[in-house]
């Protein structure tokens, strides 16, 4: 089974460009992680301050490694305080 993370990052009007830039840097580096199966960020043009992230890792340990990675520390950690809100939901894939 895979470890699934669904995150919603809501920017402020002042931080939206910084959030978009951070995600643009974070995405390609995250997808190269050995335990990352899928990492995608998306945004509804009707709600441009809201960024949705969908991530799948081999397991919870791979997700923890992602959070401890140099690129997460460099791009995500300084961006999170700029957000109006951040929500995360965790689940597991079903191997059907």
C-alpha positions in Angstrom: 0.0 0.0 0.0 1.0 3.6 -0.5 1.0 6.5 1.9 -1.2 9.3 0.5 -1.0 12.9 1.5 -3.6 15.4 0.3 -2.6 18.9 1.3 -4.3 22.3 0.8 -2.1 25.3 1.0 -4.0 28.6 1.0 -1.9 31.6 0.3 -2.6 35.2 1.0 -2.7 37.9 -1.7 0.8 38.9 -0.7 2.3 35.4 -0.6 0.7 33.7 -3.7 3.7 34.3 -5.9 6.1 33.0 -3.3 4.0 29.9 -2.7 3.7 29.2 -6.4 7.5 29.6 -6.8 8.2 27.3 -3.8 6.0 24.6 -5.2 7.6 24.9 -8.6 11.0 24.3 -7.0 9.7 21.6 -4.7 7.8 19.5 -7.2 10.6 18.2 -9.5 12.9 17.5 -6.5 10.2 15.7 -4.6 9.4 13.5 -7.6 13.1 12.4 -7.7 12.9 11.0 -4.2 13.3 7.2 -4.1 10.1 6.7 -2.0 7.9 9.2 -3.9 5.5 7.5 -6.3 3.5 10.7 -7.3 3.7 14.4 -6.5 1.5 16.9 -8.2 0.3 20.4 -7.3 -2.8 21.9 -8.9 -4.9 25.1 -8.7 -8.4 26.1 -9.7 -8.2 29.4 -11.6 -11.4 30.4 -9.9 -9.7 30.2 -6.5 -6.1 31.3 -7.2 -5.0 31.5 -3.6 -5.7 27.8 -3.0 -3.1 25.2 -4.0 -3.9 21.5 -3.8 -1.1 18.9 -3.5 -1.6 15.2 -4.1 1.4 13.0 -3.0 1.9 9.2 -2.8 4.8 7.7 -1.0 5.9 4.1 -0.6 5.1 4.4 3.1 5.0 6.8 6.1 8.8 6.5 6.4 9.2 7.8 2.9 6.9 10.7 3.7 9.0 11.5 6.8 12.1 11.4 4.7 10.5 13.8 2.2 9.8 16.2 5.1 13.4 15.9 6.3 14.9 16.4 2.8 17.1 19.3 2.0 14.7 20.6 -0.7 11.7 20.4 1.6 13.7 22.3 4.3 14.8 24.9 1.7 11.5 25.5 -0.2 8.6 24.3 2.0 9.6 25.2 5.5 10.2 28.9 4.9 6.9 29.1 2.8 4.6 27.5 5.3 4.5 30.5 7.7 3.4 32.7 4.7 0.2 30.7 4.2 -3.2 31.8 5.5 -3.9 28.1 6.2 -2.5 24.6 5.6 -4.5 21.4 5.9 -3.3 17.8 5.4 -5.2 14.6 5.1 -3.6 11.2 5.2 -4.7 7.9 3.9 -3.5 4.7 2.3 -4.0 3.3 -1.2 -6.1 0.2 -1.7 -4.3 -2.5 -3.6 -7.3 -3.9 -5.4 
